[in-house]
Amino acid sequence: MTARLERDTAIVLGLSAVAGSALGGWRLAGGVLGGGLLLAISYHALKRGVSALGPPVAGEEGRPPVSAGRVALGLIGRYALLLVAGYVIIGRLHLHPLGVLVGVSAVVVAAMVEAVRSRR
């Protein structure tokens, strides 16, 4: 299910970028892709933190334990990276903030598609 959600998010981002390019030009499309980049950084940080703190998945039973402090430092580092990336995307590149919002929200749309798909 996670792979489907990731795939659907990429599809939503691609369609949103094409629509943004047609409706608002390259700044809106760039904002969508920039929001997608922020989403990918955040998603990767959360996925990595949860997998490090949770029980090992099948095939990784022998992995060494990771301290909670190291996971916390990793999350803090990733969110600092998000802050810098958001500043560059909106403040320096002057990409459209609504496009960034659409890009960051792509996973919500993909989750809604998955919920509708599972109801059938």
N, C-alpha and C positions, 0 to 999 in steps of 0.2 A: 504494500500500500504506500509506503514511503516513496518508492521509486515512481509510482504513478503520480503522486502529488508533486514530486520534483519535475517530472516530465510535463504535467499539466501547467505548472507554474512557468516553465520555459515557453510553452505554447502561448499562454496568456501574455507573457512579456513580449514575445515576438509580434503577436497580433496587435497589442497595445502600441508598440513602437511604430508599426506600419500605420495604424490609425492616427497616431500622434503626428507622424510625418505628413500625412495627407491633410490633417486638420490644422496643425499649428506650426509646421515647419520643423527644421532640424533641432531647434532648441527644445521643443516639446518631446520629440522622439529621443533626443539625448537625455532629457530629464527622466523619461521612462526607463531607459537603459541604466542611467545612473542610480535610480531607485532600485532597479534590479540588482545592481552591484551591492548596494547597501543591504538589501535583503539577503543576498548570498553570503555576505560576511557574517551577518547576524545569525542566519540559519546554521552556518558551519560552526560558529562558536557555541551555540546552544546544543547542537547535535554532538559535538565533541565533548562538551562538559557533561552531558547526560550519560554518554557512553563511558566516560572515565569514572564517574561516580556510581553508576548502576552496576548490576551484576554482569559478568562477562557473557557475551553472546556465544552461541555454539561455535566451537572452533578456536576460541580465544581464552580457554580456561586457564592456561598457563601464563597469562600476561602478568607482569609485575603490578602491584597496586600503585595507584597514583594518589598522592596526598591531596587533601581538600585545599590546602593552601596553594599548591601548584595549579590546581584547576581554577581557583579564584583569581590568581595572578594572570592566567591565560585569558579568562573572561574579561578582566579589567583591561588587559592589553588589546583585546579585540574590540571592546567598546570604545577605547581611545582611538583605535584605527577608524571606527565608524564615525566618530566625531570629526576627525580630520578629513575623512572622505566626504562627509556631508558638507563641510565647510568649502572644500575644493569644488564640489559639484555645484553648489548654489552660489557661493561667494566669489569664486575665481573664474569658473567656467561660465557662469551666468546662465545655467540651464534652467528651464522653467520649473518652478517649485511644484506646480500641480502635476507635471509629468513625473517628478520624483515621488510624489504621493501615490500616483497610479502605479508606478513601478514597485514601490514598497508594499502596496496592497495586492499585488498579483497573487500572492500565496493565499489570500483570503478568497479571492475569486476561484482559484483552483480548488480550495477546500470545499467551497459551495458546489462546484461541479461534481466533485467526488461524493458529496453527501446526496446529491440528486441521483447520481449514478448508482449508489448503493441502495437507494429506496426502490429501485426497479426490480 
